[in-house]
Amino acid sequence: MFHQKSKSMELQDNTFIKTEGLLWEGVLKNVAKSPNKLQPIFEAVTNSLESLILLKRKNPQSVGKITVEFYYNKTLFSDTDNKVNFDKIVIKDNGIGFDDENFDRIFRYKDIRKGFNNRGSGRLQFLHYFENTRITSVFQNDNEFLSRNFTLSKNKRYVIDNNATIYYIDTKPSDVTTLETIVTFSIPLEDKDKSFYEELDIHELKEVIVNKYMMLLCSQRNSLPEIKIEKYHNAELQDSVIITVDDIPELDKQETFGIYYSKMSKDLKRIERDYSRSENFTVSAYKIGNDKLKHNSIKITSKNEVIDNI
């Protein structure tokens, strides 16, 4: 019996990963930078949540953890004017990690197999916002723990010189014997983005994350992963918030119904219902206090994540 090798198993250390038949300079021009300055964080948190779900399927007893850390440097003058200089954002999780299967997905652009609104383009927001994204992932291969390291960027050395967005560093045996993926964003490409992260309130961010992932968090209310947001000044913890079960409303009502597809008639004069194809939709209702939700709202979700723009 022969087993197909994954692309990641064939990579040489310290090399750019080039994608045949794809010009990254053109792709990056066609995929616009999101106007939401939190989008890189959302993309990383979404990946972490998906990684925790994959691990849960293999190990139902696992307890998921996600930490979003903001690092700032304070200078002598910072103490007097209460200002800080943005350094980096670090997002950690203890999910399944970038094993061969999940790492291979990062090579594929517009891979529709992960579902609607997930085409492998989310990581491009990393490139649009930051000069450098460093990923270190400890995953398990049979009984061995391995550490995989790579970086993402759209600077000239990557995109123009090598038609690549990924620089593969290595995969090697790990001294750490617990699952952990660390994503580090550093050097914002625009000053206005840097200023935004310097002024970010982690308590407000907590509410934004709860609302963004409300459906997913509600579905996992009884086995909620630990989600923390922390702020550091000169590597010292200054503030911390945690999402707890008290932040997640309980399900009030739920109903599932089917909707048939429609198609244009052969004479192109009317819309006809296609009774051979249908999709199921689920409506879930949650009661949320008016201190957190100022008005009633209807949200469309994909993979339990609220879709901001369709």
N, C-alpha and C positions, 0 to 999 in steps of 0.2 A: 504494500500500500504506500502511495506517495502522498505527502502533505505539501500543500502549496505554502511557500514561504511568504511571510508578510514583508511588505516593503521595508518596515522599520528594522527587520532582522538583517537586511542587506546593506544598511547604511554604514559609511565609514565615519569615524569620529572626526569632529571639527570640519564639517563640510556644509555647504549651502544645499538645501533641498530644492531642486529645480523641478518644475511641473511641466511636462511635455505638452505641447499644444495649447498652452495658456500663456498669455502675455500679461504679467502682473501689473505692469505700468498702466495698461488699458483697464484692467479689472478695477484697480483702485480709483481710477477716474470715474468709472461707471457706478461704483457703490459709494454713495455720498456719505460724508461724515454726519452722524446723527446730531441733531441740534440739542439733544438731551445730554448734558455733560455727565450724567450718572450712567450712561449706557455701557461704557466699558465695565463698570462695577456690576451692573445687571447681568451682562453676558457672563462674567466670571462666576457670579453667584448661581446663575442658572446652570452652568456647567457643574458646579459643586453639588447642587441639589440632584442633578441627574446622576452624578457619580455615586452619591449616597443611596439613591434608589437602586442602582445596579448592584451595589454591595449588599443591600437589604435582601435582594432576591437570592443571593448566594448564601448570605448569613443573616437569617431573620433576627438573630439576637444582637446584631450590631447596633451601636448607639452613635448616630451621626453628629458631627460637630463641624461648624463653619465659623471662622473668625475673620472679620474684616478690620484690618489695622491701618490707621493713618499715622504716618510719621512726619514730624516737623522738626526743624532746627530753630532754636532760639539763640539769638546773639545778645551781646551786651545791651544793644539798643532795643532789642525786642522786649526786654523786661520793663522798659519805661513806656513804650507805646503799645504794649500788649499785642504786638504783631509777631507772626511766626512765618518761617520760610518753609514752603512745602518741600518734602524730600521724596516720599514714595508712598504707594499703597500696596499692602501685602494681604492677599486673600488665601486662607488656608482651609483645607478640609481633610477629612479622614475617609474619603470615599474610595472607590475601586482603583482610581488613578489612571495614568496613561500607560496601561498595559499595551501589548502589541495591537490588539483589536481596536482599542480606542485611540491609540496614537496614529494608526493607519488612517483613521477618519480625517485627521487634520490635514492630510495631503489632498483631500477631495473637496473641490469647491462646488457648491450647489448640489450637494448630495441630498436627495429628497427622501432617503430612506428613514430619516429620523422624524419625519412628520411635517405637517404644515407649519410655516413660519420658522422653520429650522433648516436652512439650506447650506450650512457650513460657512456662511458669510459673517456671522456674528463676531468672530475673532478679528475681522477687518477693522472693527471699531477700536480694538487695541492699537492697531497701527495708526489710525487717524488721530488718536489722542496722545500717544506716548512715543517717544524716541525709542524706548526699549521695554520689552516685556520679557521677563525671565521666568521660565517654568521649570521647577524641579519636582519630580513626582516619584515617590517610593511606592512600588506596586509589588504584588506577589505573583511569582511564576512557579506553579507547583508548590514546593516547600521552600523556595528561595526568594528572598527579598532583593529587589533590584532598584537602582536609582537611575532615572532617565532625566537628562538635562538638555534644554534647548531654549533658544531665544527667538523672538519675533520682532520685526521692524520693517519700515518701508523706506529707510534711508538709502542713499545712492549705492552704497556698498552691497546692499541686498538686492533692491529692485532693478536698478539700471545695470550694474556690473554683473549680476549673477541671475537675473530674472527669478528671484526667490523672495520669500517673506519669512522663511524659517532657516535658522542656523542650528544644525544639530551638533551638540557637544559630545555627549556619550551616553552609554547605558552600561552600568557596572554594578557589581555586588554592593549592597548597601550595608553600612554599619548600623543603620536604623532598622529595626525589625517591627515597625508598626507602619500602617498605611498612612501616607501623608502627601498631599499635593500643595505646593506653594507657588502662587502666581504673584509676581512682583512687577508693578507698573512704576516706571521712573522716567523723569525728564519730560514734562508736558511739552507738546510741540508749539503751543500758543500761550502767550502770557495771560490771556483772559481765562483760559482753562486752569492755569496755575493759581490765579487769584480765586477762582471759584472753589477749588479744593482747600485753599487756605482759610476760606470763610465758612466752610461746611460745618453744620451743626449735626453731630452724630445722633442726637435725640430726635431731630427732625428726620434724619435719614432712616432711623428705625421705623418710623411711621410710614415712610414712603415704601420701604421694603415689605412691611406687613401688608400694605394695600396692593402692592405689585404682585405678591405671591399669595394673596389671600386664599384663593381656591386650593392651591397645593397645601398650604399650611393647615387649612381647615380639614382637608382629607387625611392629614397626618397628625391631627390634634392629639390623639391618644399615644402617639409615639414620635412626638415632635423632636426634630434635631435641635441641638444646642446651637443657637445663632447669636454670636456676640459681635459688637462693634466697639473698637477701642481707639483711643487717641493717645499718641506718644509725643512728648517733647524731649528732644535729645535722648531718645531711647528709654525715657522714664514714663511709665503709665500715668496719664493725667485724668482720663475720664473713661468710663466704660458703661455700656448699656447692653441688655440682653433681652431677646425676644422669648417670652414665656407663654405658657398655655393660657394665662390670663389675658394675653393680648389677642388671642384667637377666638372668634365667636363660635358658638355651637351651631350645627345645622338645624334650621327650623323646618323647612319643607324641601322635598326633592321630587321631581317628576321627569321621566324619560319618554320621549315620543319620536316617531320616525317621520322623515320628510322625503318624498320621492324627488328624484332629479327631474329636470325639465329639459326639453330640446326643441330646436326649431323644426317645424314641419318640412316635409320634402319640397313643398311649393314655396317655402320661405314666407308664408303669410300669417302664421300663427305659432304660438308656443304650445307644445304638447307635453303632457306628463309622461315620463318614462317609468312605467310600473315595474320594470326589471331591475331598477337601481334605486337604492335609498340609503340614507344615513340616519343614524340615531343621534339625537340631541338631548342633553340633560340640563334641566333648569334647577339650580340649587338656590335656595333662599336662606339668607342669614340675617339675623337681627343684630345690628351694630348700634351702639349708643350714639346719641347725637353729639357727644363730646369728641367722637372720632370721625363720624360721618355727618356732614352738614346737611346733606340732602340725599334722597333715594337715587339709586343709579343702577343701570343695567350694564354689565360688563361681559364682553365675549372673551372666552379663554381658549387657548390651545396648549395642550399638554399641561393643563392646570395653571397656566401663566396668563395673566391679563395681557391682551393685545392692545397696545396703545394706538397703533395706526394700522389700518387694513387697506 
